[in-house]
């Protein structure tokens, strides 16, 4: 099931220009936020970040020909201080125990290294879309920092889309207390129009690819306080400090 899902996403990436236009903007933003040096891509899926960064090891939960390695973000098979960055798109909300990922991130990141993640943003507008039209659940009452044993029967693509919003909002203070070396910048709220209209990795799209840039330029003019109400995605930048 996992293998077929990744292959389907890889095929959709190749066949859907509007999707590539939306994600090209996301990958460029991630690349611009990276520190110089080697990056680890977790949840690489279609393996597309390598088109935007020359120094990257791309991984996912299962091996695929276009990825460099199979790796679980909760138990990374890499040495301490191996990477300048850890990047991921739509990964954190699939991780069963985010606490384990952040412990691993602390270990494999160099001092000054960054975790850069693009994830679903649960806002008043997007909540309606994600609850009614998206197959992945939105559970705002969960504890994203809860620890415990991993469920051996859990599917890798099980998810809670609320996890990133919870960690950067309601659980931000606790996150900072429990991971003092990980300094969290305020999230960037994005994807008001282009992403939902593109249909994401579904086969349909409500916009032609030639209009994506126009919509993205329009989104950049929206004040951040409005983004907190209407954004469909957020970008989190978390830096490992010497603490």
C-alpha positions as CSV (number, residue, x, y, z in Angstrom):
1,X,0.0,0.0,0.0
2,X,2.8,2.4,0.9
3,X,4.7,1.5,-2.2
4,X,1.7,2.0,-4.5
5,X,0.9,5.4,-2.8
6,X,4.4,6.8,-3.4
7,X,4.4,5.6,-6.9
8,X,1.0,7.2,-7.6
9,X,2.3,10.5,-6.1
10,X,5.4,10.3,-8.3
11,X,3.3,9.7,-11.4
12,X,0.9,12.6,-10.5
13,X,3.9,14.9,-10.1
14,X,5.1,14.0,-13.6
15,X,1.7,14.5,-15.1
16,X,0.3,17.6,-13.4
17,X,1.9,21.0,-14.3
18,X,-0.3,23.0,-11.8
19,X,0.9,20.8,-9.0
20,X,4.6,21.2,-10.0
21,X,4.1,25.0,-10.2
22,X,2.7,25.2,-6.6
23,X,5.3,22.9,-5.1
24,X,8.2,24.6,-7.0
25,X,7.3,27.7,-5.0
26,X,7.4,25.7,-1.8
27,X,10.7,24.0,-2.5
28,X,12.3,27.3,-3.5
29,X,11.1,28.8,-0.2
30,X,12.6,25.9,1.7
31,X,15.9,26.0,-0.2
32,X,16.2,29.8,0.5
33,X,15.8,29.1,4.3
34,X,18.4,26.3,4.4
35,X,21.8,26.8,5.9
36,X,24.8,26.0,3.7
37,X,25.7,22.3,3.8
38,X,24.1,18.9,3.5
39,X,20.4,18.6,3.9
40,X,18.3,15.5,4.9
41,X,14.9,15.3,3.3
42,X,12.5,13.2,5.3
43,X,9.2,11.9,3.7
44,X,10.8,12.6,0.3
45,X,7.9,10.9,-1.5
46,X,8.4,11.9,-5.1
47,X,12.0,12.9,-4.4
48,X,11.6,16.4,-5.8
49,X,13.6,18.6,-3.4
50,X,16.8,17.4,-5.2
51,X,15.8,19.6,-8.1
52,X,16.3,22.6,-5.9
53,X,19.3,21.7,-3.7
54,X,22.5,20.0,-4.9
55,X,23.4,18.8,-1.4
56,X,20.6,16.6,-0.2
57,X,19.9,13.0,0.9
58,X,16.3,12.2,0.1
59,X,14.6,9.5,2.2
60,X,11.1,8.1,2.9
61,X,9.7,5.3,5.0
62,X,10.1,2.8,2.1
63,X,12.8,2.5,-0.6
64,X,12.1,3.8,-4.1
65,X,14.5,4.1,-7.1
66,X,14.4,7.9,-7.0
67,X,15.2,8.1,-3.3
68,X,18.6,7.7,-1.6
69,X,17.6,5.7,1.4
70,X,14.7,4.3,3.4
71,X,14.5,5.9,6.9
72,X,12.0,6.4,9.7
73,X,12.1,10.0,10.9
74,X,11.6,8.7,14.5
75,X,14.8,6.6,14.3
76,X,17.2,8.1,11.8
77,X,20.1,5.9,10.6
78,X,22.6,8.7,10.5
79,X,25.5,9.8,12.7
80,X,25.4,12.7,15.2
81,X,25.8,16.2,13.7
82,X,25.6,14.9,10.1
83,X,23.3,17.6,8.6
84,X,23.0,21.3,8.2
85,X,19.3,21.0,7.6
86,X,16.4,18.6,7.8
87,X,13.6,19.4,5.4
88,X,10.2,18.0,4.8
89,X,6.9,18.7,3.0
90,X,3.7,17.2,4.5
91,X,5.6,14.8,6.8
92,X,5.3,15.9,10.4
93,X,1.5,15.3,10.6
94,X,2.1,11.7,9.5
95,X,4.7,11.0,12.3
96,X,3.1,8.9,15.1
97,X,5.4,10.3,17.9
98,X,6.7,13.8,16.9
99,X,8.7,13.9,20.1
100,X,10.9,11.1,18.8
101,X,11.5,13.0,15.6
102,X,12.6,16.1,17.3
103,X,14.9,14.1,19.6
104,X,16.4,12.6,16.4
105,X,16.6,16.0,14.7
106,X,18.5,17.4,17.7
107,X,21.0,14.5,17.4
108,X,21.7,14.6,13.7
109,X,21.7,18.4,13.2
110,X,24.8,20.5,13.5
111,X,24.8,23.5,15.7
112,X,23.0,26.3,13.9
113,X,21.3,23.7,11.7
114,X,17.7,24.0,10.8
115,X,14.5,22.0,10.6
116,X,12.4,23.4,7.8
117,X,8.9,22.0,7.3
118,X,5.9,22.8,5.2
119,X,2.7,21.4,6.6
120,X,-1.1,21.8,6.7
121,X,-2.2,24.9,8.6
122,X,-5.5,24.6,10.4
123,X,-7.2,28.0,10.2
124,X,-10.8,29.0,10.3
125,X,-11.0,28.8,6.5
126,X,-8.9,25.7,6.0
127,X,-10.5,23.7,8.8
128,X,-13.7,23.5,6.8
129,X,-11.9,22.3,3.7
130,X,-9.7,19.7,5.5
131,X,-12.6,18.4,7.6
132,X,-15.1,18.1,4.7
133,X,-13.0,17.4,1.6
134,X,-9.7,15.9,2.8
135,X,-9.4,12.2,3.7
136,X,-6.9,12.8,6.5
137,X,-8.4,13.6,10.0
138,X,-8.0,16.9,11.9
139,X,-7.9,16.1,15.7
140,X,-7.4,19.3,17.6
141,X,-7.7,17.6,21.0
142,X,-4.7,15.4,20.6
143,X,-1.4,15.9,22.4
144,X,1.3,16.1,19.7
145,X,4.1,15.7,22.3
146,X,2.7,12.5,23.9
147,X,5.2,9.7,24.1
148,X,4.7,6.0,24.3
149,X,5.2,2.8,22.3
150,X,4.8,2.8,18.6
151,X,1.7,1.0,17.2
152,X,3.0,-1.9,15.1
153,X,-0.3,-1.9,13.2
154,X,-0.3,1.8,12.3
155,X,0.0,2.5,8.6
156,X,2.8,5.0,7.6
157,X,0.2,7.3,5.9
158,X,-2.0,7.6,9.0
159,X,-2.1,11.2,10.0
160,X,-3.5,14.1,12.1
161,X,-3.3,17.3,10.1
162,X,-3.6,19.4,13.3
163,X,-0.2,18.3,14.7
164,X,1.9,21.2,13.1
165,X,-0.7,23.9,14.1
166,X,-0.8,22.5,17.6
167,X,3.0,22.4,18.0
168,X,3.4,26.0,16.8
169,X,0.4,27.3,18.8
170,X,-1.2,25.7,21.8
171,X,1.8,23.5,22.6
172,X,4.5,26.0,21.6
173,X,5.5,26.9,25.2
174,X,5.8,23.2,26.1
175,X,7.8,22.5,23.0
176,X,10.2,25.2,23.8
177,X,10.5,23.9,27.4
178,X,11.1,20.3,26.5
179,X,13.4,21.1,23.6
180,X,15.3,24.2,24.7
181,X,18.0,23.8,22.0
182,X,15.4,24.0,19.2
183,X,14.5,27.7,18.7
184,X,11.2,28.1,16.8
185,X,10.6,31.2,14.6
186,X,7.0,32.3,14.0
187,X,5.5,30.3,11.2
188,X,4.9,31.7,7.8
189,X,1.3,31.4,6.8
190,X,0.8,30.6,3.1
191,X,-1.2,28.9,0.3
192,X,-4.5,30.8,0.4
193,X,-5.6,30.1,-3.2
194,X,-3.1,28.3,-5.4
195,X,-2.8,25.2,-3.3
196,X,-6.4,24.4,-2.7
197,X,-7.4,25.3,-6.2
198,X,-4.7,23.0,-7.7
199,X,-6.2,20.0,-6.0
200,X,-2.8,18.9,-4.6
201,X,-1.9,15.4,-5.5
202,X,-5.4,14.6,-6.7
203,X,-6.0,14.2,-10.4
204,X,-8.2,17.3,-10.7
205,X,-7.2,21.0,-10.8
206,X,-9.3,24.1,-10.9
207,X,-6.6,26.4,-12.2
208,X,-4.3,26.1,-15.2
209,X,-0.6,26.1,-14.4
210,X,0.0,29.5,-16.1
211,X,-2.1,31.2,-13.5
212,X,-0.3,29.7,-10.5
213,X,2.4,32.4,-10.4
214,X,-0.2,35.2,-10.5
215,X,-2.0,33.7,-7.5
216,X,1.2,33.1,-5.6
217,X,2.2,36.7,-6.2
218,X,-1.2,37.8,-4.9
219,X,-0.8,35.6,-1.8
220,X,2.5,37.3,-0.9
221,X,0.8,40.6,-0.6
222,X,-1.6,39.3,2.1
223,X,-0.6,40.5,5.7
224,X,0.4,37.7,8.0
225,X,-2.4,38.4,10.5
226,X,-4.9,37.6,7.7
227,X,-2.9,34.5,6.8
228,X,-3.6,33.1,10.3
229,X,-7.3,33.1,9.4
230,X,-7.2,31.8,5.8
231,X,-3.9,29.9,5.1
232,X,-4.0,26.3,4.1
233,X,-0.3,25.8,4.8
234,X,2.4,26.9,7.1
235,X,6.2,26.9,6.9
236,X,8.1,26.3,10.2
237,X,11.8,27.1,10.6
238,X,13.3,25.6,13.8
239,X,17.0,26.2,14.5
240,X,19.4,24.2,16.7
241,X,21.0,26.6,19.1
242,X,24.0,26.1,21.5
243,X,22.0,25.6,24.7
